[in-house]
Amino acid sequence: MKLCRFETSERKTRIGLIAEGHVLVDLSAGGIPSLNSLFEASGAELTNLAKQNLPQYSLADVRLLAPVERQEVWAVGVTYLRSKKARMEE
């Protein structure tokens, strides 16, 4: 199951499920308005939504968006040599 955010040709941001082939099922039309609500949904709910007659788009007809909204994002790691040296000194 591949989940995503996407933008339609009308510039509307939606939540989607990439199904077999290159078909994108619009979960927003089934009551999933944001990534937060998607993360709170159970696997069974998502499976049931995917079986409904929701609007579908071809991947070629939409623009995939970054998979974040307003969630707090944390990252860990050393990305710069100077930072690495500082961590080694600590």
Summary of the structure (lengths in Angstrom):
residues: 90
radius of gyration: 17.8
end to end distance: 42.6
largest distance: 58.9
contacts: 204
relative contact order: 0.21
helix: 34%
strand: 24%
